């Protein structure tokens, strides 16, 4: 009986060895450059680190992800171009910036779109988010998941912001997206698009008065050193698009694609939890760093929403009413 079991075990191992060898041959030695804008201690960077660890683990250390945080390889627009050309393999960025590639992504920059992050997860993980990702392939980009950045708030070095009128005349840096330019110009500010790596020196040298970002970004970028006032406007919630260049993707075997896809799914869950867990702590840290924090009253928040409605209407027409209608229908399903 023991001899029979031993022979069966040996036969089973012998049958499995060619399969294991074939899988191993499907995984090549690879170095994947992953560039992004935030610093190494930001949740975005921690998510990227987690992704790299998972890819290494699942590939037997054959596939190595090399991180380039802090915009060291250029701003978002430049990085996307590098992905398309194949000189960088991966990035994670505000999904709305991809409107330069597929105009429908602009909807993720609509102000006051989502009531909470969970709504955003349901929409981006569902048919709507997947449909937008599917359209990136024609632009030599592949979407792997949507991460969290949080709700954006406004900082400046000149004065507290308690009402819409307090924004008037302030030179506010915005991301390189048309809707942000229109949004802050509509609020009476002087919107100034600028790559993220240029922002801190611009604030330090007073080339711009302020900027708008989630609290975690404000903290890790050390903007409290050059900004005194923080207004909790929460005007936009930013899903982040985790994308890979199609040049790399097309070179991967099915096994390698599975490793990347599974690692992206696990890293997405990790990054979302990390980002949301740090949001309140970031605010407290900014207060301790000396920032003066103000909040809009409910009535003032409604005035803010009313003020930006023409911007939403304008960009709804540019994106296409059918796309916007589809998005709002998905949000309505989530809210039921």
N, C-alpha and C positions, 0 to 999 in steps of 0.2 A: 504493500500500500504506500509506504514511504517512498519507494523507488518510483512508483507511478506518479506521485505528486511532484517529486523532484524533476522527473522528465517533463511533466506538463509545465512546471514553472520555467524550466530552461527553454522550452519551446516558446512559451509566451514572451520571455525576454528577447529571444532571438527574433521573434516576429516584430517586436516593438522597436528594436534597434535601428532597422532601416528607416522607420517612420521618424524617429528622433533625429537621425542623421539628415534626413531630407529637410526636416524643419530647420535644423541648424544651418544647412546650406542656403536656406531661404533668407537668412539674416546675415547681412554684410556688415563689415566694419564701417561705421558712419559717424561723422561729426556734423551735428545740426546746429546752426547758428540761430539763436532765439533772441531777438532784440525787442526792447520795449522802453517806455518813457519813464516809468517811476523808479524810485531808488530801491536798493536791495532789501530794505526792511519793510517795504510796502506790501500789502496783501497780494497785489498783482505779481510782484517778484517772488513772494512765497509760493504762490500758485505755480509759477513757472519752474521754480526749484522742485516742487513736488512732482510736476510733470516729468522733469528730467530724471528724477530718481526712479519713477515708475517705468519709464522707457528703458533705462539702464537695467533695472531689475528684470523686466520681462524679456529683454533681449540677451540676457547673459552677459551684460556689459559691452556688447558689441556696438550698440547704438548709444552715442554720447551726445547729450544736449548741452551746448555751451551758451551760457547766459550773458547778455549784454544789456544791463539795466541803465537807467538814467539817461537815455537818449544818446549814448556814446556813439552809435552808428547813424545818428541823424534823427530828424523829426518823423512823425507818423507818415506824412505824405511821401517823404523820401524813402522810408522803410518799405512801404507798400510797393513802390516802384522797384526797389531792390529785390523784393520777393518775386515779383513778376519776371525780373531779369535773371533770377537764380543766384544772386550774390549773397543773399540772406535767405534762410529757409523758413523762419517762423516769426510771428509777432502776435501781440494782443493789443487792441486799441479800441477807442470809442467806435461802436458800430456805425454811428452816423457818418464818420469820416469816409466810410466805404461808399457813400452816395456819389463820390467822384467816379466810382466804377459801376455801380448799380444804383440808380437814383432812388429806388424805393427804400434804401437804407436810411434816407433822410428822416423817415418817420420816427426813428428812435431818438431823434433830437427834438421832437416836438415838446414844448414846455407843458408841464403838468399832465403828462400822458398817463403815467402809472401812479396809483395811490400808494403802493408799497412794492418792495422788491419781489414778493411772491407773485404778484400779477405779472411782472416782467418775466419771471422764470417760466410761468405757464405759457406765455405768448411766444417767447423765444425758443423754448423747447418743443413747442407744438408745431402744427402745420405751417403757420405763418413764418416763423423763424427758419424752419427747414427750407421753405420755398425760396426765401431770399438767399440762403447759402447756396442753393442749387444753381442760382443765376451767376454766382461768382466764377464758376469753372470756365466760362467763356472769357473771363478776364485773367485767366491763369492763376487763380486763387482757389483754395479749398477751405471751407469752414469746418472747424472741429468742435466748436462749442461756444457758449455765451457765458462770460464771467461777470462779476459784480464790481462796480466802482463806487456806487452809492449816489445819493442826491447831491447836486451841485449847490454851492453857496458862494456868496460874493464877499471878497475882502478888498480893502483899500487902505491907503496910508493917510488920507486927508480928513475924513469925518465919519461919524456914525451914520448908518443907514437905517432909518425907522419907517420911512415911507417912500413911495415911488419917486417923488420929487427929489429925494436926496441923491439919487443916481445921476441927476442932470449934470452934464459937463464932465463927468469923471471919465478918464481914459482907461478903459477896461480891456485887458488882453482876453481874447477869445480863441478857441480852437479854429483851425482853418476849414470852416464849414459855413456856407452862405446863411444858413438859418440862424447861427449864433450872431453873425454880424447884424442881420435884420432884427433879431431879438433885442440886443442891447441898444441898438440905435433907436428902436421903438420906445425903449424905456428912458430915452433922453441922454444915454451915455454915448461916449465916442468909442465904438467897438474897434478894437485893433487886433486883427488876426496875426498870430505869431507861433512859430514852432515851439514846443514845450521846452527844449533845451536852452532856448534864449530867454526864458521868462524870468528866472531869478535875477540875473544881472540887469534886466530891464526894470524890474521892481526896485532893485538896489540903487540904480542910477536915476530913478524917477522918470525914466522914459515912458512908463505907464504908471497910472495911479493905483491900479488894482487888477484883480483877476477873479476867475470863478472856477471852483473845483470842489470836489467832496472833501470833507474834513480830514480823511486819512491822507489824501494827497497833500493838503495844506500842511499837515504835521510832518510827514516824512520828507517833504521838500524844504522844510524849515522856513516857510514863508512868514512865520511869526517874527522872524528876525528883521523883516523889512516891511511888514504890514501890521497896522495897529488895530484895525476894525474888521470884524466878521459879522455879516448879516446872514441869518439862517433863512434864506429865501427858498431853498429846496426847489428851484425852478425847473430843473431837468434831472431825470434819473437816467443814468448811462449804462445800458448793457454794453459789455465789452466783447468784441469778436475775436476769438482765438482762431487764427488762420495760418495756413501753410502754403508755400509756393507750389504751384502745380508741377513745376519742373522737378522738384524733389518727389512729390507725390506719385507722379507717373513712373519714377524710377524704382519705387518700392515694390517689393513682392507682396503677395496677399498676406503672408505672415507678418511682414513689417507694417503693413497698413492696419492690421488687426491690433498690433502692439500699440501703435500711435492712437488709434481710435479708443481703445480701452483705457489707455493712460490719460487721454483727454477727458473722458467721462469721469474718471476718478478725481482728476485734478480739478475739474469744474466744481464738483461737490465740495471739495476741500477749500478752494479759493472763495466760493460764495460764503461758506460758513466763517472763514477767517475774516473776510472783509466786513461782514455784518457784525461780527463779534467785536471788531475794533472800532466801529463807528463812534459809539458813545465815549469810549476811552480817549479817542482822538480829540473830541471836543473838550473834554476835561483837561487834557494836556495843553491844548491851545490856550485855555483860560489861565492855566498855571504859568504859561509862557508870557502872559501879559496882554493877550488879545482881549479887546472889549467886544463882547458878544451882544447883539441885538436881535430881536424877533419881530416880525410883522404881526400886527393884530389880525384876527380873522377878517375884519372889514378891509384892512389894507391888503391882505392877501388876495381878496376878491378883486380889488382895484388892479392889482398886478396881473391877475388872470385876464381881466377885461382889456388891459392895455396891450397884451400880447396876442389877443385873439386875431387881429388882422394879419399878424405874421403867420399864424397857423393856417388861416384861410389861404394866404398867398402860396405857401409851400404845399398845401394840400393840392392845389391846382397844378403846381409844378410836378409833384410826384405822380399825380393821377388820382382822381376821386375814387376809382374802383379799388385801388390799393389801400387808401385811407379807410374806406368803408369796410373792407375786409379786416383791417386791423382793429377798428372799433368794435366790430362784431365779435372778434376773438376776446377782446377785453370784457365785453358784456357777458360772454359765456362764463368767464372766470368769476365775475362778480355775482353770479346767480347763487 
